[in-house]
Amino acid sequence: MPETRELDLVLFGATGFVGKIIAEYLTRAAPAGARIGLAGRTRSKLEQVRSGLGPVAAEWELIEADVNDPSTLNAMVARTTAVLTTVGPYLRYGMPLVAACAHAGTHYADLTGEVPFVREAIDRYQDIAVGSGAKIVNSCGYDSVPSDLSVYQLYKRTVADNTGELTDVTLIAAVKGGVSGGTVDSLRAMVEEAATDPAKARLLTHPYALSPDTEREPKVGRQTDQTLQRASAIHPGLPGWVGTFVMAAHNTKIVRRSNGLLGWVYGKNFKYREVMTAGRSPLAPVAAAALAGGTAAGVATTAVLSRFAVGRKVLDTVLPAPGTGPSEKTRVNGWFRMKTYANTTSGTTYLATFEGKGDPGYQATAVMFAEAGLALAFDREKQSELTGILTPAAAIGDALTDRLRDAGMTIEVEPVR
């Protein structure tokens, strides 16, 4: 990448629901003098967004770009150090921008939770991005920053304390927030692709689907994201029950890819999974079972309906529409708390806590995503030397951790008994 470009950071998809939230956050978080661009298909809509952001954004560049016109993407990425893209589902619309950034040596971050998209990006553009010096960083929102950085920080603590390698690691998620139309549309796109392509369907269940080298992965037996058990099985004294975490199928693969990209430093017996708390009431086992069964049933139902035109019409009717999301009140009042318990080869157990305020899929994601873009644009000295198709931890783990702490999120690791 050239030492200087015209712009520091471009937000592609700035006129969408989540794009507007991220743009507003950037007006508060970007350093003074940051050269920001807002990009989308329609200039009049971009002007409307910019005018609503106040005087800070008055000089931000407006860029017309369309995924269906690669020349506009090439022109956009040639002008900037880094690009943030909210234009999804990424399986349908994301690959042209990955291609443009990989060829131009432009850093890139997205919000994908789509395993087949990440796998395709790796297969098609890893070598090109390495050659150009581009960092193509997937899953920089609630999918999968808390998961990825929690395990990364656990690893760093074991190194600092000389307590051996990580072995069994389990994240327990607790959240309060609304449902995203864009997230649902991404899930639907992934399920529809898998329903017609057996190879993509296998990616969804393979624990090392995103591995840089499956032959070097830890040989720890079967790993599954489906669960129903007492929380005390994870760590003695934990109350209640846990069930399947709907984001586990993607997050766990990102974390395992980070391990591989970093040279499998987490440990030769590193085993990772994610669950969701179901509470302590007498009905908690029922809730946990519903989490486990409901996730699988929902995916299966979507897959079946997606095979037929009438089924797709039904899904269009009952699912939240793309570009929609929870109310401002729901976004502000939401929160997330991720507790990750990790055992080590020395017998030490650690607890990583990653928590923050705001609806995780929107308010908190806007913070994570914007700070990831700012890290790519400005924190060169804190970035790893890795290039190619990367994860948040492998690309900007230290820089992003520092930024999110400064933004008010809690990220800490401590030994537990």
C-alpha positions as MATLAB code, in Angstrom:
seq = 'MPETRELDLVLFGATGFVGKIIAEYLTRAAPAGARIGLAGRTRSKLEQVRSGLGPVAAEWELIEADVNDPSTLNAMVARTTAVLTTVGPYLRYGMPLVAACAHAGTHYADLTGEVPFVREAIDRYQDIAVGSGAKIVNSCGYDSVPSDLSVYQLYKRTVADNTGELTDVTLIAAVKGGVSGGTVDSLRAMVEEAATDPAKARLLTHPYALSPDTEREPKVGRQTDQTLQRASAIHPGLPGWVGTFVMAAHNTKIVRRSNGLLGWVYGKNFKYREVMTAGRSPLAPVAAAALAGGTAAGVATTAVLSRFAVGRKVLDTVLPAPGTGPSEKTRVNGWFRMKTYANTTSGTTYLATFEGKGDPGYQATAVMFAEAGLALAFDREKQSELTGILTPAAAIGDALTDRLRDAGMTIEVEPVR';
ca = [
       0.000    0.000    0.000;
       1.268    3.529   -0.766;
       2.394    5.494    2.282;
      -0.346    8.078    1.816;
      -3.712    8.032    0.144;
      -6.335   10.699   -0.327;
      -8.608    9.279    2.394;
      -8.021    7.410    5.644;
     -11.297    5.496    5.888;
     -14.376    4.954    3.725;
     -17.706    3.651    5.026;
     -19.398    1.721    2.206;
     -23.137    1.293    2.776;
     -23.426    4.541    4.709;
     -27.094    5.071    3.768;
     -28.320    1.796    5.288;
     -29.779    1.314    8.756;
     -26.564    0.148   10.390;
     -24.422    2.379    8.163;
     -26.050    5.508    9.571;
     -25.397    4.355   13.151;
     -21.733    3.710   12.355;
     -21.363    7.048   10.569;
     -22.775    8.851   13.597;
     -20.305    7.048   15.873;
     -17.413    8.012   13.608;
     -18.252   11.700   14.059;
     -17.384   11.239   17.754;
     -14.605    8.660   17.556;
     -12.486    9.594   14.540;
      -9.425   11.714   15.345;
      -9.427   15.386   14.459;
      -8.544   15.853   10.829;
      -9.453   12.290    9.831;
     -10.228   12.068    6.150;
     -13.484   10.111    6.019;
     -15.571    9.094    3.013;
     -19.208    7.989    2.862;
     -19.974    5.639   -0.014;
     -23.109    4.182   -1.560;
     -25.064    3.913   -4.767;
     -26.975    7.213   -4.651;
     -25.373   10.586   -4.097;
     -28.576   12.280   -2.962;
     -28.995    9.724   -0.163;
     -25.355   10.167    0.847;
     -25.866   13.925    0.998;
     -28.878   13.396    3.242;
     -26.872   11.194    5.617;
     -23.961   13.631    5.747;
     -26.229   16.597    6.415;
     -27.647   14.784    9.448;
     -24.225   14.202   10.991;
     -23.491   17.808   11.895;
     -20.504   20.082   11.222;
     -17.874   17.415   11.957;
     -18.863   15.578    8.780;
     -19.411   18.618    6.592;
     -16.211   18.017    4.613;
     -16.446   14.236    4.437;
     -16.112   12.955    0.902;
     -19.143   11.427   -0.841;
     -18.400    8.528   -3.169;
     -20.816    6.803   -5.541;
     -20.008    3.101   -5.746;
     -21.999    0.008   -6.662;
     -21.148   -3.690   -6.195;
     -22.575   -4.308   -9.670;
     -20.012   -1.953  -11.216;
     -16.478   -3.126  -10.311;
     -14.925   -0.027  -11.832;
     -16.579    2.141   -9.170;
     -15.267   -0.148   -6.428;
     -11.760   -0.076   -7.871;
     -11.828    3.713   -8.002;
     -13.106    3.935   -4.429;
     -10.565    1.616   -2.810;
      -7.646    3.202   -4.683;
      -8.348    6.439   -2.791;
      -8.337    5.148    0.780;
      -6.239    3.318    3.340;
      -9.167    1.269    4.670;
     -12.792    0.445    3.885;
     -15.642   -0.553    6.191;
     -18.490   -2.317    4.396;
     -22.005   -2.959    5.669;
     -23.292   -4.066    2.258;
     -24.673   -7.560    2.764;
     -25.631  -10.310    2.710;
     -21.977  -10.709    1.873;
     -22.549  -13.977    0.019;
     -24.651  -12.032   -2.464;
     -22.914   -8.666   -2.566;
     -19.581   -8.831   -0.754;
     -17.033  -10.537   -2.976;
     -16.486   -7.754   -5.564;
     -15.266   -5.412   -2.815;
     -12.995   -8.095   -1.339;
     -11.499   -8.519   -4.803;
     -10.986   -4.789   -5.261;
      -9.292   -4.358   -1.892;
      -7.126   -7.455   -2.273;
      -5.780   -6.233   -5.604;
      -5.298   -2.620   -4.478;
      -3.644   -3.334   -1.129;
      -6.479   -1.582    0.697;
      -7.409   -2.718    4.194;
     -10.995   -3.952    4.597;
     -13.390   -4.887    7.391;
     -16.900   -6.343    7.303;
     -19.661   -7.606    9.592;
     -20.164  -11.029    8.042;
     -21.456  -14.008    9.959;
     -21.447  -16.132    6.796;
     -18.940  -18.983    6.899;
     -19.175  -19.825    3.154;
     -18.380  -16.207    2.276;
     -15.242  -16.161    4.409;
     -14.135  -19.528    3.022;
     -14.604  -18.330   -0.557;
     -12.676  -15.128    0.185;
      -9.800  -17.213    1.578;
      -9.736  -19.553   -1.396;
      -9.917  -16.816   -4.028;
      -8.031  -13.865   -2.579;
      -5.652  -14.948    0.210;
      -2.559  -15.006   -1.967;
      -3.511  -11.816   -3.797;
      -4.066   -9.910   -0.549;
      -0.795  -11.168    0.913;
       1.006   -9.982   -2.188;
      -0.549   -6.517   -2.112;
      -0.264   -6.067    1.666;
      -4.019   -5.850    2.242;
      -5.584   -6.890    5.529;
      -9.032   -8.299    4.735;
     -10.616   -8.614    8.176;
     -13.910  -10.479    8.476;
     -16.498  -10.452   11.278;
     -15.685   -7.186   13.044;
     -18.962   -6.736   14.940;
     -20.658   -8.681   17.710;
     -19.932  -11.507   15.297;
     -17.074  -12.149   16.236;
     -15.033   -9.512   18.096;
     -15.932  -10.439   21.723;
     -15.251  -14.114   21.058;
     -12.051  -13.554   19.152;
     -10.505  -10.945   21.444;
     -11.492  -12.819   24.624;
      -9.541  -15.908   23.607;
      -6.673  -13.802   22.259;
      -6.369  -11.996   25.584;
      -6.574  -15.289   27.474;
      -3.666  -16.567   25.406;
      -1.628  -13.433   26.116;
      -2.270  -13.793   29.840;
      -1.065  -17.411   29.865;
       2.133  -16.288   28.154;
       2.644  -13.469   30.655;
       1.992  -15.795   33.619;
       3.854  -18.781   32.106;
       0.904  -21.051   32.901;
       1.030  -23.262   29.835;
      -1.250  -23.692   26.844;
      -4.996  -23.296   26.627;
      -7.023  -26.516   26.678;
     -10.803  -26.470   27.257;
     -12.248  -23.001   26.665;
     -15.974  -22.147   26.875;
     -17.661  -18.801   26.321;
     -21.004  -18.159   28.034;
     -23.045  -15.412   26.380;
     -25.758  -13.275   27.960;
     -27.439  -10.588   25.864;
     -30.321   -8.155   25.714;
     -31.191   -6.666   22.338;
     -33.416   -6.637   19.283;
     -33.502   -8.634   16.056;
     -31.770   -7.299   12.958;
     -33.333   -7.566    9.532;
     -29.854   -7.566    7.990;
     -28.666  -10.376   10.263;
     -31.711  -12.463    9.416;
     -31.168  -11.814    5.707;
     -27.527  -12.913    6.001;
     -28.545  -16.100    7.795;
     -31.168  -16.749    5.175;
     -28.688  -16.214    2.324;
     -26.265  -18.657    3.926;
     -28.951  -21.292    4.502;
     -30.274  -20.913    0.963;
     -26.772  -21.391   -0.469;
     -26.215  -24.452    1.703;
     -29.568  -25.936    0.674;
     -28.445  -26.122   -2.951;
     -24.698  -26.699   -2.486;
     -23.611  -29.708   -0.368;
     -20.040  -28.395   -0.127;
     -21.240  -25.161    1.483;
     -23.561  -27.117    3.762;
     -20.589  -29.093    5.078;
     -18.775  -25.852    5.892;
     -21.493  -24.888    8.360;
     -20.842  -27.899   10.592;
     -17.098  -28.461   10.150;
     -15.264  -26.981   13.180;
     -12.204  -26.108   11.080;
     -14.030  -24.848    8.000;
     -11.943  -21.641    8.025;
      -8.624  -23.184    9.006;
      -5.479  -22.142    7.133;
      -4.334  -25.798    7.347;
      -6.661  -28.482    8.702;
      -3.811  -30.975    9.038;
      -2.205  -28.842   11.744;
      -5.354  -28.339   13.801;
      -5.566  -29.800   17.335;
      -6.760  -33.413   17.398;
      -9.368  -33.049   20.149;
     -12.198  -35.184   18.835;
     -15.732  -34.143   17.979;
     -16.718  -30.527   18.603;
     -20.326  -29.364   18.402;
     -22.166  -26.104   18.943;
     -25.353  -27.870   20.098;
     -25.608  -28.232   23.872;
     -27.938  -28.561   26.857;
     -26.265  -28.837   30.264;
     -25.837  -27.367   33.722;
     -23.540  -24.362   33.870;
     -21.630  -25.996   36.725;
     -20.231  -28.475   34.180;
     -18.264  -25.551   32.734;
     -16.981  -24.284   36.073;
     -17.940  -25.423   39.586;
     -20.389  -23.133   41.311;
     -21.903  -21.588   38.190;
     -25.699  -21.570   38.588;
     -28.414  -22.489   36.134;
     -28.353  -24.025   32.689;
     -26.840  -23.236   29.309;
     -27.967  -24.007   25.785;
     -26.919  -23.437   22.205;
     -25.728  -19.927   21.328;
     -27.076  -18.994   17.913;
     -23.821  -17.262   16.881;
     -21.550  -20.088   18.009;
     -21.410  -21.828   14.647;
     -19.670  -18.811   13.127;
     -17.750  -17.389   16.075;
     -16.025  -20.655   16.957;
     -14.657  -20.976   13.434;
     -13.278  -17.435   13.537;
     -11.544  -18.138   16.868;
     -10.039  -21.368   15.533;
      -8.867  -19.545   12.401;
      -7.136  -16.969   14.615;
      -5.301  -19.790   16.342;
      -4.097  -21.099   12.995;
      -3.129  -17.684   11.631;
      -1.076  -17.035   14.775;
       0.760  -20.334   14.373;
      -1.510  -22.500   16.564;
      -0.149  -20.756   19.648;
      -3.282  -21.332   21.724;
      -2.252  -24.933   22.272;
      -1.995  -28.372   20.712;
      -5.077  -29.450   22.676;
      -7.039  -26.209   22.321;
     -10.769  -26.899   22.309;
     -13.315  -24.096   22.041;
     -17.096  -23.750   22.178;
     -19.781  -21.162   22.926;
     -23.047  -21.463   24.854;
     -25.772  -19.116   26.057;
     -27.104  -18.745   29.566;
     -30.694  -19.928   30.069;
     -31.156  -18.698   33.647;
     -31.722  -20.305   37.043;
     -35.496  -20.784   37.252;
     -37.123  -24.245   37.399;
     -37.955  -23.750   33.732;
     -34.332  -23.062   32.807;
     -33.763  -26.596   31.420;
     -36.762  -26.056   29.129;
     -35.344  -22.715   27.987;
     -31.944  -24.281   27.375;
     -33.520  -27.098   25.382;
     -35.445  -24.540   23.353;
     -32.210  -22.711   22.559;
     -30.618  -25.942   21.394;
     -33.586  -27.294   19.482;
     -34.959  -24.005   18.232;
     -31.753  -22.968   16.523;
     -31.481  -26.218   14.584;
     -35.203  -26.269   13.775;
     -35.175  -22.671   12.554;
     -32.261  -23.290   10.213;
     -33.834  -26.504    8.915;
     -37.196  -24.818    8.296;
     -35.568  -21.939    6.443;
     -33.595  -24.383    4.302;
     -36.735  -26.305    3.322;
     -38.828  -23.210    2.562;
     -36.012  -21.640    0.551;
     -36.155  -24.469   -1.980;
     -39.527  -23.314   -3.321;
     -40.857  -20.006   -4.653;
     -43.884  -20.126   -2.394;
     -41.633  -20.894    0.588;
     -39.439  -17.892   -0.165;
     -42.552  -15.708   -0.251;
     -43.528  -17.021    3.173;
     -40.077  -16.140    4.525;
     -40.348  -12.668    2.999;
     -43.593  -12.195    4.912;
     -42.608  -13.468    8.358;
     -38.937  -12.453    8.674;
     -37.679   -8.914    9.416;
     -36.859   -7.021    6.237;
     -33.279   -6.095    5.319;
     -32.437   -2.531    6.316;
     -34.610   -2.662    9.405;
     -33.679   -3.016   13.048;
     -34.702   -2.381   16.632;
     -35.925    0.981   17.901;
     -33.524    3.535   19.345;
     -34.831    2.743   22.840;
     -34.080   -0.965   22.361;
     -30.634   -0.176   20.983;
     -29.728    2.082   23.894;
     -31.128   -0.211   26.595;
     -29.465   -3.368   25.308;
     -26.285   -4.931   26.656;
     -24.049   -7.966   26.285;
     -21.829   -9.913   28.651;
     -19.431  -12.658   27.541;
     -17.737  -14.773   30.211;
     -15.067  -17.128   28.898;
     -13.660  -19.851   31.162;
     -10.319  -21.285   30.101;
      -8.290  -24.162   31.511;
      -4.547  -24.477   30.922;
      -2.025  -27.299   30.884;
      -0.633  -26.089   34.218;
      -4.010  -26.504   35.914;
      -4.696  -22.764   36.128;
      -8.174  -21.556   35.205;
      -8.813  -18.068   33.851;
     -11.944  -16.021   33.303;
     -12.116  -13.477   30.494;
     -14.891  -10.910   30.732;
     -15.980   -8.909   27.699;
     -19.033   -6.721   28.220;
     -20.563   -3.514   27.019;
     -23.673   -1.389   26.869;
     -26.044   -1.077   23.940;
     -27.862   -3.568   21.747;
     -25.126   -5.988   20.693;
     -26.217   -6.266   17.067;
     -26.349   -2.518   16.475;
     -25.194   -0.101   19.162;
     -22.288   -2.209   20.378;
     -21.495   -3.507   16.909;
     -21.214    0.066   15.614;
     -18.527    0.730   18.221;
     -16.605   -2.478   17.482;
     -16.817   -2.030   13.726;
     -15.907    1.642   13.621;
     -12.986    1.117   15.983;
     -11.765   -1.790   13.839;
     -11.752    0.521   10.830;
      -9.965    3.265   12.751;
      -7.383    0.736   13.940;
      -6.725   -0.369   10.359;
      -6.457    3.229    9.207;
      -4.404    4.745   12.015;
      -2.786    2.143   14.296;
      -0.120    0.791   11.993;
       2.403    0.376   14.820;
       0.003   -1.839   16.799;
      -1.060   -4.053   13.890;
       0.393   -7.486   13.290;
       2.572   -8.023   10.251;
       0.077  -10.530    8.845;
      -1.726   -9.752    5.609;
      -4.353  -11.653    3.649;
      -7.793  -12.850    4.769;
      -7.628  -12.330    8.519;
      -9.577  -12.284   11.765;
      -9.867   -9.360   14.210;
      -7.464  -10.958   16.711;
      -4.862  -11.901   14.121;
      -4.944   -8.549   12.313;
      -5.517   -5.875   14.967;
      -5.915   -7.712   18.282;
      -3.897   -5.362   20.485;
      -4.980   -2.157   18.760;
      -8.665   -3.068   18.814;
      -8.550   -4.204   22.445;
      -7.074   -0.862   23.498;
      -9.586    1.080   21.451;
     -12.608   -0.765   22.804;
     -11.419   -0.314   26.374;
     -11.056    3.396   25.709;
     -14.595    3.357   24.243;
     -15.974    2.074   27.557;
     -16.128   -1.682   27.046;
     -14.792   -4.051   29.690;
     -12.146   -6.507   28.491;
     -10.256   -8.210   31.302;
      -8.707  -11.542   32.250;
      -8.205  -12.894   35.764;
      -7.354  -16.268   37.345;
     -10.241  -18.037   39.107;
     -10.393  -20.842   41.642;
];
